[in-house]
Amino acid sequence: MDTFEELLACYRGALERYVRFRLPVRADADDVLQEIYLTAYQKFGQLKNPESFKPWIVSIARNKCNDYFRARAGRAELPIDGLSERELWCDSRRGAAEAYAVRETLELLGDKDRQILHLYFWKELPQAEIARILELPLGTVKSRLHTAKQNFRDKYPYRKARPGAAVSNEAIGKGESVMGRNMLPEFMPEYRIEACGEAPFSVKWEELMGWFLVPKLGEELTWGMYDMPSRRCHSIYEMKVTGRAMVHGIEGVELTAREMLWNDFAAAAGLPQRADADREAGSLTLPGPKNTTDRVFVAQLTDTHCRYLATLRHDGDLRNYITFLDGDAFLDNWGFGEDNCGNETNLSPKGDIRRDGNVVTSVRKDFLLDIVGRYTVTIGGKRFDTVCVMDIETYDSGVVSEQFLDRDGRTVLWRRFNRDDWAFDRYGKKWTELLPDNDRLLVNGVSYVHWYDCITDHIF
């Protein structure tokens, strides 16, 4: 029979990722991990089947994390059952029915959301006092309160329509959410990027890294990938958040992505198709689907980070769910940040990456992502005040991207650059030879060549 030490060595990495996903403070996570190891060691004799060690010890970890949150909340927990109808009632024509709806909505929220709403609205505590009670920075309390309010609005049944929001009669009649299709153009609109002399602004960036969708209920998005220098659209991605989801006890949302070549998208939309279409066998064919493909992910948006929790992969007729506990199979494609924490959502210039025109220099560290300046992006005749977020080889060695975000934290334009020798074995030439007329960046003394762009229907 395998010893405790041997089994723990096999799954220690997955266990640590799980705990650090759930606990926001590194020191607290380390303390809880020690409690988990001790409890698992003491109860190891009760485990009858060593093959069940991983789910067994994860269940111990889940209970210990829940104990941590209960102890941390203490007197700040929200006693829903103790709240009277008068306390829950809102001043509206719905009266008691709305009081019931408030109670039901609160029960749908996570513990952290319920806790901070209780302290702010029912206890009427100022945010500084809440920060003291919860032992959190004031900025974190403000961010968490904002998120909790939004989560309550998303789940509350009596939401008011936003001024000017249009809802189709067909969608109302069917009770369905219909993907709003702002048609992306077949060719990339002309654009101009101009450096601004003003200091870059901080921004709340809640999009999923690489997919542009914000993982919140009700969000949907269409985006396209455009070849350079032809400017033709190669692929279209229609994305939508479909509902709440739970992965290993961690709540997020499920989202779908329909990937299709331009011709498949055009056919579905009743548009003319290209005769030479995306089937051409050119050596610079962009990454993306060979035909229409439906994908499913689970992602989580926290106060400070946005991260993937799981993905569904089709292996023939087998539906293979891969999660953040599955080591390299997940982390190599979906993991990001220290302990797989995800990408930061609260972005301010850190000075890790510096840019002067097309010359870029950076410090030496993993996960290089930083705001490098403020730019006016004019695209399709519209002007956007943006900050440029650069990513240097975080997902793929030899790849740099620049992403222009507006003040709402939404992508206006995303551009990819390949290191001159990137994938040389596959293409047989350097990128300065393959795309001699495309834009270039000099990053830490090495040439990177512009390959393709992405835009979303947000800009139209």
C-alpha positions in Angstrom: 0.0 0.0 0.0 1.3 3.5 -0.8 2.5 5.5 2.1 1.0 8.8 3.1 4.2 10.6 2.1 4.3 9.0 -1.4 0.6 9.9 -2.1 0.9 13.4 -0.8 4.0 14.0 -2.9 2.0 13.1 -6.0 -0.9 15.5 -5.3 0.8 18.3 -3.2 0.9 20.7 -6.2 -2.8 20.3 -7.0 -3.7 20.7 -3.3 -1.7 23.9 -2.9 -3.3 25.4 -6.1 -6.7 24.6 -4.7 -6.1 26.2 -1.3 -4.4 29.3 -2.8 -7.3 29.7 -5.2 -9.7 30.0 -2.3 -7.7 31.9 0.3 -6.7 35.4 -0.5 -3.7 35.7 1.9 -0.6 33.7 1.3 0.3 33.3 5.0 -3.2 32.1 5.8 -3.1 29.7 3.0 0.1 28.2 4.3 -1.4 27.9 7.8 -4.5 26.1 6.4 -2.3 23.8 4.3 -0.5 22.7 7.5 -3.8 21.9 9.1 -4.8 19.9 6.1 -1.6 17.9 6.1 -1.9 17.2 9.8 -5.6 16.1 9.6 -5.0 14.0 6.5 -2.0 12.3 8.3 -4.1 11.6 11.4 -7.0 10.1 9.4 -5.0 8.3 6.7 -5.7 5.0 8.3 -9.4 5.5 7.5 -8.7 5.7 3.8 -9.5 2.2 2.4 -8.6 2.8 -1.3 -5.4 4.7 -2.1 -6.7 5.5 -5.6 -9.2 7.8 -3.9 -6.5 9.8 -2.1 -6.8 12.9 -4.3 -10.6 13.5 -3.9 -10.3 12.4 -0.2 -7.6 15.0 0.6 -9.3 17.7 -1.5 -12.5 17.2 0.6 -10.5 17.7 3.7 -9.0 20.9 2.1 -12.5 22.1 1.2 -13.7 21.7 4.8 -10.7 23.5 6.2 -11.1 26.4 3.8 -14.8 26.7 4.9 -13.7 26.6 8.5 -11.3 29.5 7.8 -14.0 31.6 6.2 -16.4 30.9 9.1 -13.8 31.9 11.7 -12.7 35.0 9.7 -16.3 36.2 9.3 -17.2 35.7 13.0 -19.8 38.2 14.1 -19.9 39.7 10.6 -21.8 36.8 9.0 -25.2 37.6 7.6 -28.1 36.1 9.7 -30.6 35.8 6.9 -33.1 33.9 9.0 -33.0 36.6 11.7 -33.8 39.5 9.4 -37.5 40.6 9.5 -39.6 41.4 6.6 -39.4 45.0 7.6 -35.6 44.9 7.4 -35.8 43.3 3.9 -38.7 45.3 2.6 -38.0 47.9 -0.1 -40.0 51.0 -0.7 -41.9 50.0 -3.8 -45.3 48.8 -5.1 -44.2 45.2 -4.8 -44.2 45.3 -1.0 -43.9 41.9 0.7 -43.2 40.1 -2.6 -40.1 42.2 -3.0 -39.1 41.5 0.6 -39.2 37.8 -0.3 -37.2 38.4 -3.4 -34.5 40.2 -1.4 -34.3 37.3 0.9 -34.1 34.8 -1.9 -31.5 36.8 -3.8 -29.3 37.1 -0.7 -29.4 33.3 -0.3 -28.1 33.0 -3.9 -25.0 35.0 -3.2 -21.6 33.8 -2.0 -20.6 34.2 1.7 -18.3 37.2 1.0 -21.0 39.1 -1.0 -23.6 38.5 1.7 -21.2 39.4 4.5 -20.2 42.8 3.0 -23.8 43.7 2.1 -24.9 43.0 5.6 -22.2 45.1 7.1 -22.8 48.0 4.8 -26.6 48.1 4.4 -27.9 46.5 7.5 -25.3 47.4 10.1 -24.8 50.7 8.3 -21.0 50.6 8.9 -18.7 53.0 7.0 -16.3 51.3 4.6 -13.3 52.1 6.8 -14.9 50.3 9.7 -15.6 47.3 7.5 -12.0 47.2 6.4 -10.9 47.2 10.1 -13.4 44.3 11.0 -12.4 42.2 8.0 -8.7 43.1 8.2 -8.7 44.1 4.6 -7.3 47.2 2.8 -9.9 49.9 2.2 -9.5 49.6 -1.6 -10.3 45.9 -1.4 -13.4 46.6 0.6 -14.6 49.2 -2.0 -14.0 46.7 -4.8 -15.7 43.8 -3.0 -18.7 46.0 -2.2 -19.0 47.1 -5.8 -18.8 43.4 -6.9 -21.4 42.3 -4.3 -23.8 45.0 -5.4 -23.5 44.0 -9.0 -23.9 40.3 -8.2 -27.1 41.2 -6.2 -28.4 43.1 -9.2 -27.6 40.3 -11.6 -29.6 37.8 -9.5 -32.5 40.1 -8.4 -35.7 39.3 -10.2 -37.0 42.8 -10.4 -34.1 44.4 -12.2 -35.0 47.6 -14.0 -34.2 47.9 -17.7 -31.3 50.2 -18.5 -32.3 53.5 -20.2 -32.1 53.0 -23.9 -31.7 49.2 -23.7 -33.5 47.4 -26.5 -35.0 44.0 -26.0 -36.4 42.0 -29.0 -40.1 40.8 -28.8 -38.9 37.4 -30.0 -36.5 37.1 -27.1 -39.2 38.2 -24.6 -41.7 35.7 -26.1 -39.3 32.8 -25.9 -37.8 33.7 -22.6 -34.4 33.3 -24.1 -31.2 35.3 -24.3 -30.5 36.1 -28.0 -26.9 36.8 -29.0 -26.8 40.5 -30.1 -24.9 40.4 -33.3 -23.1 43.6 -34.1 -21.8 42.5 -37.4 -18.0 42.5 -37.6 -16.6 43.7 -40.9 -15.0 41.3 -43.4 -11.9 43.6 -43.5 -10.2 45.3 -40.6 -11.1 49.0 -40.5 -8.3 51.4 -40.9 -6.9 52.5 -37.6 -4.3 54.9 -36.2 -2.5 54.7 -32.8 -1.2 58.0 -31.4 0.8 58.4 -28.2 -0.8 60.8 -25.8 1.3 63.1 -23.7 -0.8 62.6 -20.6 -0.1 60.1 -17.9 -1.8 56.7 -18.3 -4.9 56.1 -16.2 -5.6 53.1 -14.0 -8.2 50.7 -15.2 -10.5 47.9 -14.0 -9.8 45.1 -16.5 -12.2 42.2 -16.0 -12.0 40.5 -19.3 -10.8 36.9 -19.7 -7.2 37.1 -20.9 -7.1 36.0 -24.5 -10.9 35.8 -25.0 -12.1 39.4 -24.2 -15.3 38.3 -22.5 -16.1 39.5 -18.9 -17.1 36.3 -16.9 -20.3 37.8 -15.4 -23.9 36.7 -15.8 -25.6 38.4 -18.8 -22.3 39.1 -20.7 -21.9 38.2 -24.4 -19.5 39.3 -27.1 -18.4 38.7 -30.7 -14.8 39.2 -31.7 -12.8 38.6 -34.9 -9.2 37.7 -35.8 -7.8 39.7 -38.8 -4.7 38.7 -40.8 -2.1 41.3 -41.5 -1.2 42.8 -44.0 -4.3 41.5 -46.0 -6.6 42.9 -43.2 -9.1 40.1 -44.0 -11.1 38.4 -41.2 -10.0 34.9 -40.7 -12.1 33.7 -37.7 -15.1 34.9 -35.7 -15.8 34.0 -32.1 -19.3 34.3 -30.6 -19.1 34.1 -26.8 -21.7 34.1 -24.1 -22.0 33.5 -20.3 -24.6 30.8 -19.9 -24.9 30.4 -16.1 -23.3 29.8 -12.7 -21.0 26.9 -12.3 -19.0 25.2 -9.5 -15.6 23.5 -9.9 -14.1 21.8 -6.8 -16.3 23.9 -4.5 -15.2 27.2 -6.2 -18.0 29.2 -7.8 -17.6 30.8 -11.2 -19.6 31.0 -14.4 -19.8 28.8 -17.4 -19.3 30.4 -20.8 -19.5 29.1 -24.4 -17.5 30.1 -27.4 -18.5 29.3 -30.9 -15.4 29.5 -33.2 -16.0 29.6 -36.9 -14.2 30.6 -40.1 -15.4 33.8 -41.8 -17.2 31.9 -44.5 -19.2 29.8 -41.9 -20.1 33.0 -40.0 -21.1 34.7 -43.3 -23.3 31.8 -44.3 -25.1 31.7 -40.9 -25.6 35.5 -41.2 -26.8 35.4 -44.8 -23.8 37.3 -46.1 -21.9 36.6 -49.3 -19.1 34.2 -48.9 -15.5 34.5 -50.3 -14.6 32.3 -53.2 -11.0 32.0 -52.0 -12.1 31.8 -48.4 -10.3 30.8 -45.4 -9.5 27.3 -46.7 -6.4 28.5 -48.5 -3.3 26.5 -47.6 -1.0 29.5 -47.1 2.0 29.0 -44.8 0.8 31.9 -42.6 -2.7 30.5 -41.9 -3.8 32.0 -38.6 -4.5 29.9 -35.5 -8.2 29.0 -35.0 -10.8 26.5 -36.0 -10.8 24.5 -39.2 -14.6 24.5 -39.1 -17.3 25.6 -36.6 -16.4 24.5 -33.1 -18.3 24.9 -29.9 -16.2 25.2 -26.7 -17.1 25.4 -23.0 -15.1 27.0 -20.2 -15.6 27.8 -16.5 -14.0 31.0 -15.2 -14.1 33.1 -12.0 -13.9 36.8 -11.4 -12.7 37.9 -8.0 -12.0 41.3 -6.4 -8.5 41.2 -7.7 -8.1 38.6 -10.5 -9.8 36.9 -13.4 -8.9 33.2 -13.9 -10.0 30.0 -15.6 -11.2 27.1 -13.5 -12.0 24.4 -16.1 -12.4 23.7 -19.8 -14.3 21.0 -21.6 -12.3 19.1 -24.3 -13.8 16.7 -26.8 -11.6 13.6 -27.2 -13.5 11.8 -29.9 -16.9 11.0 -28.3 -15.4 11.5 -24.8 -16.2 14.7 -23.0 -13.0 15.4 -21.0 -13.3 18.0 -18.3 -9.9 19.5 -17.3 -9.6 21.7 -14.2 -7.0 23.8 -12.4 -6.1 20.7 -10.3 -5.0 18.8 -13.3 -1.4 20.1 -13.5 0.3 20.8 -16.8 -2.7 19.5 -18.8 -4.5 22.6 -17.6 -1.8 25.1 -16.6 0.2 25.1 -19.8 -2.9 26.3 -21.7 -5.0 28.1 -19.2 -2.9 28.9 -16.1 -1.5 32.3 -15.4 0.2 34.1 -12.6 1.8 33.0 -9.3 0.0 29.9 -8.0 -2.3 30.2 -11.0 -4.0 33.2 -9.5 -5.1 34.5 -12.9 -4.5 38.0 -14.4 -4.8 41.1 -12.3 -8.0 43.1 -12.8 -6.8 46.4 -11.1 -4.2 47.7 -13.5 -1.9 50.6 -12.9 1.6 51.2 -14.4 4.2 49.2 -12.4 7.3 50.2 -14.3 8.1 46.5 -15.2 7.8 47.3 -18.9 8.9 50.6 -20.5 8.2 51.7 -24.0 9.6 54.5 -26.1 8.0 54.4 -29.6 8.6 50.9 -30.9 11.5 50.2 -28.4 10.5 48.1 -25.4 12.5 47.2 -22.4 11.5 45.2 -19.3 12.7 43.8 -16.0 13.4 40.1 -15.8 10.5 38.3 -14.1 7.7 35.9 -14.9 4.2 37.1 -15.9 5.3 40.4 -17.5 2.1 42.4 -17.9 2.1 46.1 -17.5 0.6 49.4 -18.7 3.1 51.2 -20.9 1.4 54.4 -21.9 -1.7 56.3 -22.9 -2.8 56.3 -26.6 -5.6 57.7 -28.7 -6.8 54.9 -31.0 -8.9 56.0 -34.0 -10.6 53.0 -35.7 -13.5 53.0 -38.1 -13.7 56.8 -37.7 -14.2 56.6 -33.9 -11.7 57.9 -31.3 -10.9 56.0 -28.1 -8.9 57.2 -25.1 -6.9 54.1 -24.1 -4.0 52.7 -22.2 -1.8 50.1 -23.8 -1.2 46.9 -21.8 1.8 44.9 -23.0 2.2 41.2 -22.3 5.7 39.8 -22.9 5.9 36.0 -23.4 3.6 35.1 -20.6 1.5 32.5 -22.5 3.8 31.6 -25.3 7.5 31.9 -25.5 8.4 34.3 -28.4 5.0 36.1 -28.4 4.4 39.7 -27.4 1.0 41.4 -27.4 -0.3 45.0 -27.0 -3.8 45.5 -25.9 -5.5 48.9 -25.9 -8.2 49.3 -23.2 -10.7 52.1 -22.8 -11.7 53.6 -19.4 -14.3 50.8 -19.0 -11.6 48.2 -19.2 -12.8 46.9 -22.5 -10.6 46.0 -25.4 -10.5 48.4 -28.4 -7.7 46.7 -30.3 -5.4 43.7 -29.6 -2.2 43.1 -31.7 0.1 40.1 -31.7 3.8 40.2 -32.5 6.1 37.2 -33.1 9.8 37.0 -32.2 11.8 36.9 -35.4 12.7 33.2 -34.9 9.3 32.1 -33.4 8.3 28.7 -34.8 11.2 28.7 -37.3 11.1 24.9 -37.6 7.4 25.1 -38.8 7.7 28.1 -41.2 11.3 27.7 -42.4 11.9 31.5 -42.4 12.2 34.3 -40.0 9.2 36.6 -39.6 11.2 39.6 -40.9 11.3 37.6 -44.2 7.8 36.2 -44.0 6.1 39.6 -43.3 8.8 42.2 -44.3 6.4 45.1 -44.5 4.6 44.5 -41.2 5.2 46.7 -38.1 8.0 45.7 -35.7 8.9 46.1 -32.1 12.3 45.9 -30.6 11.9 44.1 -27.2 15.0 43.9 -25.1 17.1 44.2 -28.2 15.2 41.4 -30.1 12.9 42.0 -33.2 9.2 41.0 -33.0 7.0 41.2 -36.1 3.3 42.1 -36.2 1.2 39.1 -37.3 -2.5 39.6 -36.7 -5.1 41.8 -34.9 -8.3 41.2 -32.9 -11.3 43.6 -32.4 -14.6 43.1 -30.7 -18.2 44.3 -31.3 -17.7 46.6 -28.3 -16.2 49.3 -30.6 -19.1 49.4 -33.0 
